[in-house]
Amino acid sequence: MSTHKNLGKKLRLGKAMKNNESVPVWVILRTNGKYKYNLMRRDWRRNDLKV
């Protein structure tokens, strides 16, 4: 993909990268293990982004 993207697409890709992170350890500890993993986690091979 080129480095010259329009701003809207760049922002959407950045948000998708941020949403793809795992749940922080402090959240797992604070919720007593209720939220252990991210249900919305996406793999780059399996799922396409609708950007």
Backbone hydrogen bonds in HBPLUS format (Angstrom, degrees):
<---DONOR---> <-ACCEPTOR-->    atom                        ^
c    i                          cat <-CA-CA->   ^        H-A-AA   ^      H-
h    n   atom  resd res      DA  || num        DHA   H-A  angle D-A-AA Bond
n    s   type  num  typ     dist DA aas  dist angle  dist       angle   num
A0010-LYS N   A0006-ASN O   3.11 MM   4  6.35 159.5  2.15 153.7 160.1     1
A0011-LEU N   A0007-LEU O   2.93 MM   4  6.13 157.3  1.98 152.7 158.1     2
A0012-ARG N   A0008-GLY O   3.02 MM   4  6.26 156.8  2.08 145.6 151.9     3
A0013-LEU N   A0009-LYS O   2.92 MM   4  6.14 156.7  1.97 149.6 155.7     4
A0014-GLY N   A0010-LYS O   2.99 MM   4  6.16 152.7  2.06 143.0 150.7     5
A0015-LYS N   A0011-LEU O   2.97 MM   4  6.19 154.1  2.03 146.2 152.8     6
A0016-ALA N   A0012-ARG O   2.99 MM   4  6.20 152.4  2.07 142.9 150.5     7
A0017-MET N   A0013-LEU O   2.99 MM   4  6.26 148.5  2.09 143.3 151.4     8
A0018-LYS N   A0014-GLY O   3.02 MM   4  6.27 154.0  2.09 144.6 151.6     9
A0019-ASN N   A0015-LYS O   2.91 MM   4  6.12 156.0  1.96 150.0 156.2    10
A0020-ASN N   A0017-MET O   3.28 MM   3  5.23 142.6  2.43  94.5 105.0    11
A0021-GLU N   A0018-LYS O   3.47 MM   3  5.91 164.8  2.49 114.7 115.0    12
A0027-VAL N   A0024-PRO O   3.15 MM   3  5.45 133.0  2.38 102.0 113.8    13
A0028-ILE N   A0024-PRO O   3.28 MM   4  6.70 156.0  2.35 147.8 154.1    14
A0029-LEU N   A0025-VAL O   2.96 MM   4  6.27 160.6  2.00 155.9 161.0    15
A0030-ARG N   A0026-TRP O   2.91 MM   4  5.93 154.8  1.98 137.2 144.7    16
A0031-THR N   A0027-VAL O   2.99 MM   4  6.07 149.4  2.09 146.5 152.9    17
A0033-GLY N   A0028-ILE O   2.83 MM   5  4.91 160.6  1.86 158.8 158.1    18
A0032-ASN N   A0029-LEU O   3.22 MM   3  5.05 161.5  2.26 101.5 105.6    19
A0034-LYS N   A0031-THR O   3.17 MM   3  5.44 155.1  2.24 107.9 115.3    20
A0041-ARG N   A0038-ASN O   3.38 MM   3  5.49 159.2  2.43 110.5 110.4    21
A0047-ASN N   A0043-ASP O   3.11 MM   4  5.99 177.6  2.11 165.2 165.9    22
